Amino acid sequence: MADNDRKGLHKFEPLSYNIIGACIDVQKQLGLHCMEVDYQRALEIALPKFGVQFQREVEIPITYDGVVVTRRRVDFVCWNKDDRCLLETKAASVVRPEDVEQCLLYVTKANEKLVLLVNFGEKPIRARRFVNTPQGVGMEVE
């Protein structure tokens, strides 16, 4: 059975699994105590190995009534031939509520379909997926 046929999984599974796989590979090699920028630099090497194209530090427009009122900078915009998602990285002992709010802002006000929040400061890494569906925004933790 293909990943996309499994019950409860959204259509971004192949892309999100490849991104999370790259993140796991980076943490295995670098360990826990690096700075966030170190993990980001390693991800620039790892993501293509996992079939993920990316742009780093991209400005995402935040709109009100269809008008851009501000922009926020996301760590990575990632894509493959089928899908796109945002990747926000952290290197902290715990994810703060502000980090979750930042991802919720991307999913709701920037109308993104999928945002991954990956914390390299926890072992194993913690990945949270924020998914924008017709039923509303959901969060999953892996």
N, C-alpha and C positions, 0 to 999 in steps of 0.2 A: 504494500500500500504506500503510495507517495505521501510525503509530508503534508502536502496541501489537502489530501483526502481525509486526514485524521480529524475527528470531531473536536471542535473547540479551538482549532488553530486558525489564525488569520492568514491572509494570503502572503504575508511578508516573511514567513518562516525561513525559507532558504537564505534570504539576505541577512536576517537577524542572527541566524545560527552561524553564518560565516563570519559576521562581525564579532560575535561573542567568542567564536573559536580563535580568531586573531587576538582578541584581548586575553584569553586564557594563555595562549602561546607567549605573549609578551610578559605576562606576570610570571610564568614558569621560568623564563630566562632572566628577568630583572629582579624578581623577588618583591618584597613588600615595601621597602623603605626609600623608594625613589620619589622624586618630585613629580607632580602632574605633567609638567612639560617633558620630562624624560619618557614617560609612558606614551605621550602623544608622538614624540619623535620616533619611538620604536614602532608605534602603530602605522606610521607612514611607510615603514618597511614591510610590516606584517600584512596589512590589508590587501595589497595586490597579490600576495602569495595565496590568499584565501579567495581570490576572484572578485574582490571588492574594489571598485573605483571610488575615488574620494576627492574632495576639496577641503582644505583646512581653513579654519577661522573665517567662516562665511557669515555675512550679515543677513539676518532673517528679518523681514519687515513685519511689524506688528500694526494691525489696522483697526480702525474704528469707523463704522459706517462706510467701509470700502476705501477709506483714506489712510495712508501710512502715517501713523503718529509718532513712531519711533522705530529703532532697529536694535536688535540684540545680536551678539556674535556667538554662534554655536561652534563648538570645537571641530566637528566634522560634518559634512554632508556626504553621505555614502550612497552608492547605487550599484546595481548590476543591470543586466539587460532588461529586466522586468520591473524592478521596484526601486524606491528611494526611501531613505530614512535619515534622521539626524542622530548623531552620536555625541553625547555630552559625557566627558570623563571627569573623574575626581580621584584624588589620592589621599583620602582621609580615613580615620579610624571608623567613622560612621557617616552616613549620608545625612545632611541637615535638611530640615523642612524647606529651607530656601532653595535647595537644589531640586527638590521635587517640584516646588512652585515654578521654578525656571522651566522645567520640562513641560509642565502643564500649560504654561504660557505658550510655548512653541506649538503644542498640539491644538490648543483651542484658538488663541488669537492670531497665530500665524497659519492656522488651518493645515498643519502638517498631519499626515496620516499615521506616522510612527516615529517615536523618539525613544532611543535607548539611553539610559543613564547607567554607566558602568563605573564602579568604584574599585580601583586597584588597591586601596588601603585595607581591604578585607581579604582574608584567605579562607576559602576560595573567593574569587571576585564575586561581587553581587551585581547582577544585571537586572534593572527594572525596565520593563517595556510599557510605554504609554501609547495606547492605540486609540485612534479617533475612528469610531464606527458610526453608522446611522443611529445606533441605539445610545450613543454617548461615548464619553471617554472612559477607558478602562485602564487599570494598571496591573501588571503581572510582575512577580518577583521570581527570578531564577536563582 
